[in-house]
Amino acid sequence: MCWFRLRNISRRAALAAAALLFVAAGWAVCPAAGSAEETVRLIVDYGDGAAKTIANLPWAKGNTVFDVMKEATSRPHGISFSYTGAGSDAVLTKIDDVQNEGGGAEKKNWRYLVNGNYSDRSFASFELQAQDLVVWRFTTEQGK
């Protein structure tokens, strides 16, 4: 009878330990409450079939597209970019090795969208919200 009780206790202990490991693993995999909501995602579409996605960029109130771009430069396989001007006059001129082509309807340049809408202002003055999606496209003015 004593051996039977020890075996039942061992089973219960093993089940309890497994349950604790399962719960602990779930906490390790899931992000902390609120953290997933305080990020932004960036996609760079090079216009030639190649694109780069950088997810989970940190967001804070007042962050602009420019701030997200700066953060993306520090990521492994991130981006590099160049611009002229500052604040509401800042203009993006290059992402990685792809540079704006200049004026003209058929010339390709970098244009950005936030949540599917093209912006009407400088990337250095457009304030983002948590969970926004920023997409840079190398495209013509007509978006082709």
Secondary structure, 3 states (H helix, E strand, C coil): CHHHHHHHHHHHHHHHHHHHHHHHHHHHHCCCCCCHHHEEEEEEECCCCCEEEEEEEECCCCCEHHHHHHHHHCCCCCCCEEEECCHHHCEEEEECCEECCCCCCCCCEEEEEECCEECCCCCCCCECCCCCEEEEEEECCCCC
